[in-house]
């Protein structure tokens, strides 16, 4: 949708720029605007109505393509003895984002969830602090995510828990320059 909005906006910008240039040229060549208006007189009335309606449809399409469309919410659905339970993946994602506070070595965390054919794929994108043993941290985090999902969702099929480390944040150096 962003690409469509960009293209429509570019065309609109070029049309406005052409109109502005026509006004600028009309100061040097006063007959320029008159020639353009004479050209429009050659269009039959129904053609002018269609051009006007087309311009309005174009502007509406441009405005609608720029609106933020809400994405469809996905849910994790499972059966229990009482019936069907559906939990929003956004709710689980927000809850899993709290893992950052449980692990001191994690500088930042972003969670991605995807429900696929009744199973849940969990992806964690993290930044860690310098000196962290990344393989051990990832194993602990994977185990903790599994525990959290089992504890709060019960029988939830996991298709996997992937962890991606995108940053190793170095410790800040002290500004005093004194050696200990």
Secondary structure, DSSP 8 states (H G I E B T S, - for coil): -HHHHHHHHHHHHHHHHHHHHHHHHHHH-THHHHHHHHHHHTS-HHHHHHHHHHHHHHHHHHHHHTS-------EEEEEETTEEEEEEHHHHHHHHTTHHHH-TTEEEEEEEEEEETTEEEEEEEEEEETT--HHHHHHHHHHHHHHHHHHHHSS-EEEEEEEEEEEEE-----TT----
